[in-house]
């Protein structure tokens, strides 16, 4: 059985390198490439690959946003993150968006090929460094910093104050920010948490135990 693959990366040399790596392997077929997040989503829908290898830092839509959209419009496509970013925020945002695997670009070719095969079979796969980070995250006591890892520290702070019932002006005063800046943070929070109303955001925050006090 041949695994059909799309590679999405904004660097041509990465797309070409992965294409060359896969071309010499039986059972793997590169069916398309994408240079932007929006192109990746279109490729997932039109080409229907088994696996879409995605970078996080992409034009138009980030890899995280594109992965979330692919989960909505092409849920049968398995997304494997292949990126240079190994920070907690990136790793867990990718997982929450629906990525089935997360491998760093420094991994050797065989590791990448095995990861593609694994996610194609429905497994979750993480490179050694990412796996260690995930285990450490799951084993440490939960604090405000480990809640909503897709948010920045400032966004978590704003969400906590929203959960406490403060309006935008009050939050701006508390944090010494412009009201418009608070509004921008809230827009970003809503997008990352995939909520559309303040009430939904408050429920998510309070359910998780997040507070600004």
Secondary structure, DSSP 8 states (H G I E B T S, - for coil): --EEEEEE-S-HHHHHHHHHHHHTSTTEEEEEEESBHHHHHHHHHHH--SEEEE-SS-BSS-HHHHHHHHHHH-TTSEEEEEES--SHHHHHHHHHHT-SEEEETTS-HHHHHHHHHHHHTT--EE-HHHHHHHHHHHHS---GGGSSTTS-HHHHHHHHHHHTT--HHHHHHHHT--HHHHHHHHHHHHHHHT--SHHHHHHHHHHHT----
